[in-house]
């Protein structure tokens, strides 16, 4: 009976993890694909569009500390439902005018931030037996969400007679569906008990001193900066290279679609100790190579270059989430660990779209900006190697503690005497 209940809980948690993943990227990529139309419709200058693109990332950092507090107050499943509801309302706010556009975008950023922090805790607490698989499905659903928003925004805008308000509001519908899923499945998930560690050592150590925290944070920050800078400006870069607006939006969608297999399989490979370091090296190297190609390759080669870039970005994101799950001190500490990693990481990542846009607005060429992003990919490589070493050391220590605990239980058991 208990096994059946645990199986139902696992299925419900898995569906909810994927529903969250499908909900947290298209509210960003749909506006990236329509930046030109938004600027024209609301009479916004280039600087305002740069700020609009940066708001979600800034809120990712500012809202991160709310995640552990929200879970402590409402529990995990109720928190997820509340956040999906706020995300839907914020999406419906954006068409109401310039001020609601910015307010709604801020609420979208805050909601997505906390959802992204709580998803690893749901995986660690309810799906730990197959954490690599579910982390992969979660990050792959990000890619589906991002590609959907990028690919459908411009066609939807035209289908709705170039009505910007309707084109923005239509994206509230899938979010309301996700909210319904969360409300329906939340009770089945319940509140999984955190795994207990021998001696309760994690309770006495500040999360800021947790082993592996800062290498993982550095890696997360680099991959997030690259992702958000390119999500915000790839269509503009493509147009600057000679592509049409429709082609540019499709390239942004293609970046997400091409990365789907990597988003699925990279976390699964990263969960295996022997693959972790080589995978991190390959991911960062692909990122650097594809950024160089984005700057100098001919227009005809951009489809291939963007595909490689999508593989690198999706793999890096999947690995970063896997590192949070694998490196957090315990199930109970996962939300706090994730909040620090993502809060600090997104604070750094906010510089990506903002600084890129400001530099170009000041007269810098896109190839020069892309060269700077390639430097960030080099930093990602260094943090990735350090993260792999830290996570492997932590896993060895945890395995040793668990084996010692089992040995103590065995010696103390009447059947073993």
N, C-alpha and C positions, 0 to 999 in steps of 0.2 A: 504493500500500500504506500509506504514511504517512498519507494523507488518510483512508483507511478506519479506521485505528487512532484517529486524532484524532476522527473522527465517533463511534466507539463510546465513546471516553472522554467525549465531550460528552454523549451520551445517558445514560451511567451517572451522570455528575456531576449532570445535570438531575434524574434520578429521585431521587437521594440528597438533593439540595437540597429537593425537595418533601416527601420522607419526613421530613426533619428538621423542616420547617415544620409538618407535620401532627402532630408529636409534642410540641411545646413550649408549647402553650397549654391543652389540656384538663386536664393535671394541676393547673392552677391554677383554672380556671373550674369544674371539677366540685366542688371543695370550697367555692367561693364560693356556689354554688347550694344547698349542703347545710349552710351554716354553722349554721343553727338546729338541724338534726338532730345535727350534730357537737357543738354545745354541750350539747344535752340528753343525748346518748349518752355523752359523756365527762365530764359535769358541769363544763363550762368556763364561767367568767364572761365577760362582755362584753370585759373587758380582755384575757383570754387569747385570745379570738377575734380581737381586733385585732392581737395579737402574731403569731398564726398566719397571718393574712392578710399580714403584713408580712415574715415570714421569707424567702419566696422573693425579694423585692426586695432585702433586705439581702444575701442570698447572691449575687445578681446582681452586686453591687458587690464583695464580698469575693473571689469566685472569679475575677473577670475577669483578674487578673494570671497565672492559671494557663494561660490559653490559649496564649500564645506559647511557654511552657516545654513544654507538652504536645506541641505540634506539633514543636518541635525534638527532643524525645525519641522520639516514636512515629511522626511523620509525620501528614499530614492525615487520610487515610482511616481509619487505625487509631484515631486520637483520636476520630473521630466514632463508630466502633463501640463503643469503650470507654464513651463518655459515654451512648450510648443504652442500653447494658447497665446502667449504674449507675442511670439514670432508671427503668428497668423494675423493678429490685430495690427502689429507694426507694418506688415506688408500691405494691409488694406489702407493704412494711413498715408502712404507715400504719394498716391495720386492727388491728394487734396490741395496741393500747392507747394511752393518752395520751402516754407517753414516745416510743414508736416513731412516733406520729403527728407529733410535732414533729421528731424526728430525720429521718424520711423526708421531711418537707417541706423541711428544710434541704438534704438531698442532692438533692432535686428542683430546688431553686433553684440550687444550684451546677452541676448538670449542664446545666440549661437555659441558664444564663449562658454557659458555655463553648461550647455548641452554637451559640448565637446569635452569638457572636463569630467562630467559625470558618466559619460559612456564607457571610458576605461574602468571605472569602478564597477559598473554593471557587468562588464566582461570578467573582471577579476573575481567578483563575488558570486555571480550566478553561472558563469560559463568557463570557469578556470580550467576544467579538464581539457577543453579544446580551445584555449585562449588564442593560439595562433590562427586557427581557422576563422574564429569569429572576429578577431581583429582584422583579418584580411577581408572578410565580407563587409565589415563596417567601413574600412577605408575604400574598398571598391565602390560601395554605394555613394561615397563622396564624389568619386569620379563620374558616376552616372548622373548625380545631381548637378554637378558643375557643367557637364556636357549638355544636359537638357536645357539648363538656363541659357547657355551661350548659343546653342543651335536654334532654339525655338523663339527667342525673344524678338529678333527682327522679323521673321515670317509672321509671328503672332501680331506684331505691331501693324503690319500691312494688311493682314486678314481683318483686323478691327478698324479698317479705314484710317490708318495712321493716327488713331486716337491713343495718345500716350497714357492717359489716365487709365483707360480700360486695359491697356497692355500691361501696366504695372499691377493693377488690382487683380488680374486673372490669376496671378501666382499665389494668391491667398487660398485658392481652392485646394490644391494638394496639401497645403499645410493644415487645413481644417480636417482633411482625411487622416493625416498623421495624428492629429489631436484625438480624433475618434478612436484610432488604434490604441493610443496610449491610455485613454480612459477605459477602454474595454479590457486591456490586458494587464493594467496596473495591479489589480487585486490579485491576480495569479502569481505575480512576481513576489509580492510581499516584501519583507525586509530580510534578505539573507544575512546570516550571522557571519561576521568576519572570521577568517581563519586565525587561530590562536598560535602564537609563536612561543617556543619554550622560554620561560623566564620573563616574558613580557618586556623584553629589552627595548622594543620600539617605543613603548610608552614614555620612557625616560629620556629619549633623544629628540631634540627639536627637529622638525622636518627640514629646517634650513641647514642642518648638519648631516642630513641623510647621505649615505654613501652613493656616489654616482649622480647626485642631483645636478651639479653644475655642468659636467660634460653633456648630459642629456639635454639640459636647458640650452646650452650653446648650439647643439645640433638642431634642436627644435627651432630655435630662433633663426638660424641660417636658412633652413628649408622653408620656413614660413615666410621670411622676407622675400625669397626668390619667388615663391608661389604667388603672393599677393601683388608684388610688383608686376609680374608677368600677366596675371589675371586682369589687372587694371589696365595695362598698357599694350599687351600683345596686339589687339586689334588696331590700335593707333600705329604701332610699329609696322604692322603689315601694310596698312594704308600708305604710310610713309615710304615703304619699299615698292609701292605700285599696285597693291591689291585693291579691289573694290571693297566697299563697306560690307557687303554680303559675304564675300570671300574671307574677309578678316574675321567676321563672326564665326564662320565655319572653321577657320583655323583654330580659334579659341576652343571651340567644341571638340575639334580633332585632337587637341592637346590632352583633353580629359579622356576621350575615348581611347586613344592610343595607350594611355597609362593604366587603363582598367586591369589588364592582366598583372601588371606590376603591383598595383594596389592590392590585388587579391593574394598574390603569391609571396611578395616580399615579406610581410609579417610572418607568414608560415615558415619561410626560410630563416628569418631572423630569430625565431624561437628555438632554432637548432644551433647549438654552440659553435660547431665547426664552420657553419656558413656565415656567421654574423659579421666577422671582420672583412672577409673578402667581398661580401655583399655591400657593405658600407663603402669600401674603396671603389668598387665598380659603379655604385650609384653616384657618388660625388664626381668621379671622372667623367661619366656620361653627361652630367650636368654642365661641367666646364666645357666639354667639347661641343655640346649642342648650343651653348650660348655664343661661342665663337662663330659657329655656323649661322646663328641668327643674325649676327652682325655683318658677316661678309659673304654668305652664300647667295647665289643668284635667286631671283624670285621663283623660278621654276623648281628650285630645290627646297623651298620653305616647307612644303608638305612633309618631306622626310625629316628635315631638321626639327620641326615642331613635334613630330611623332617621337623622336628620340628625347626631346625635352620633356614631353609628357611622361615618358617612361621614367626618366630620372626624377622628376618632381613627385610623381605618384609613389614610386618606390621609397623615396626619402620620407614622405609623409607617413606611409604605412610603417616603416621602420621606427619612426619617432614615436608613434602610438604604441607599437610593440615594446619599445624600450621603457616607456612609462609603466606598462603592465608588468614587465619583467624585472624592473629595477626598484619599484616602490617597496618600502620596507615590509608592508603587509597589506591585506585586503582593506583593513580599516583605515590605513594611512594613504590609500591610493588617491582619494579625492584631494587630500591636502598636497600630496606630492605632485599630482597632475596640475593642481591650481598654481603651484609655484613655477613648474616647468612652462606651462602655457601662458601664465600671466606675464612672467619676465620675458619669455620668448616672443610673445605677441607685442610687448612694449618695444622690443628691438625691431620686430618685423614691420611695425607701423611706419618706420622710416623708409621702407622700400617704395611703395607707391607714391608717398608724399615727396620724398627727395627726388625721385626719378622725374616726376611731373614738374617740380620746381626747377630742376636743372635744365630740362628741355625748354621750359618757359623762359629761362634766362639766356637761351641761345645755344646750349650744349647740344651736340648731335646725338641721335639715338645710338650709333655704334659706340660712342664714348661711354654712355650710360650703361650699355650692355657689358662693356669691358669691366666696369665696376661691379656688376652683378656676378661676373665670372670670378672676380676676387672673393666674393662672398661664398661661392661654391668651393673655393680652395679652403676657406675657413671651415666650411661644413665637413670637408674631408678630415681635417685635424680633430675636430670635436667628435666626429663619428668614430674614429679609431679609439679615442679616449673613452667614449661611451661604451664601446664593445668590450674593452678591457675591464671597465668598472662593473658592467652588468655580469660578465662571466665570473668575476671574483665574488660578487654578491651571491650569485646562484650557487657557487661552490660552497660558500659559507652557510647558506640556508640548507643545502642538502646535507652538510655535515651536522648541523644542529638537529635536523629532523632524524637522521640516523642515530644520533646519540640519544634523542628523546625516545625513539622506539626501543633502543637497547635498555634504557632505564625501565620502561614499562614492562619489557620482557622479563627482566630480572626480578621485578617486584610482583609479577603475576604468580598466583598459586600454582598454575599449571606448569610453570617453568621451573619451579623449585624442585 
